[in-house]
Amino acid sequence: MKKALLELLCCPMCHGELDLRAMEERGPEVLSGLLTCRRCGRVYPIIGGVPDFLPGELLYGEDLRWMEEYDRMARGYYMLMHIVLPVLSLGRERAARSDWARRLRLRPGDRVLDVGTGTGRNVPFLRELVGPEGLVVSIDISRSMLYYAVRDARRKKWSNVEFQRANASFLPFRDGVFDAVIHVGGINTFEEKARALSEMFRVARPGARIVVVDEGLEPRMRKSLAGRFLLRTNILYASEPPVDEVPDEAEDVRVSWDILPFRFMPVWPYYVLEFRRPHGRSP
């Protein structure tokens, strides 16, 4: 964690300001230390350069169950997302992620938040858009998934990418500090969808765009032969975009649908939910 990141951070529980106590440093990087909330006194450790904003009280229900699941399957998930799927999707997986990132309308120098980054598959596309002067901040609930994301970023010497372990429903960031927010693949299983969307809205600056992507088969296709087959392979394909959970103040709310093809068959139907925080209003 770079010391400069402190100006964006806050306590995920009470949104109080944080004090940094560095124990091990390497230049501008804090490799280990403590972040203490001035308001409620909670302490969050920095381990291996990654702040951990997940006290036990923020892990419950479906969030806890899926965190444990992702911790178990992180290695296989990394191989699937970074090696297998890009090849067997005939390049469409990469094109889809690039499209999702472009919908944020990022500019060089912007700050973007990647919620539920997993193994960091979205990070290269976001970095390309914000450029070397911009900043990509990525959070995930799974320590094992973050291991792979952090490892790749360090191997590639990406100095403008930061990682935190956090719950999407309790983001450790101050209000209005990001120029855009993206989330891919997870909200269908969140314990508190409305709270997570509200948090994404809160940390976005006025005018910022928010893009949410997850599994879901377009309703008009669900009775087709291909649709019935897909629904049998994964119950999450029956998920609906959480439009009703989007904050009431949001503007330009829209949903689109698509299917990521596999070499032999369609494999990942998904929806894209987009909305924008209005100009000149506080969340």
Salt bridges, closest charged atoms under 4 A:
GLU7 OE2 - ARG111 NH1 3.87
GLU17 OE1 - ARG38 NH1 2.80
ASP19 OD1 - ARG38 NE 2.71
GLU25 OE1 - LYS3 NZ 2.49
GLU29 OE2 - LYS2 NZ 2.86
ASP52 OD2 - ARG143 NH2 2.89
ASP52 OD2 - ARG165 NH1 2.92
GLU57 OE2 - ARG42 NE 3.30
GLU62 OE1 - ARG65 NH2 2.99
GLU69 OE1 - ARG72 NH2 2.65
GLU93 OE2 - ARG97 NE 2.56
GLU93 OE1 - ARG121 NH2 2.84
ASP99 OD1 - ARG102 NH2 3.92
ASP99 OD2 - ARG103 NE 3.01
ASP152 OD1 - ARG151 NE 3.70
ASP175 OD1 - ARG202 NH1 2.77
ASP179 OD1 - ARG205 NE 2.71
GLU199 OE1 - ARG202 NE 2.69
GLU218 OE2 - ARG220 NE 2.96
GLU240 OE2 - ARG222 NH1 2.92
GLU251 OE1 - ARG276 NH2 2.75
GLU251 OE2 - ARG281 NH2 3.91
ASP252 OD2 - ARG276 NE 2.90
GLU274 OE2 - ARG103 NH1 2.78
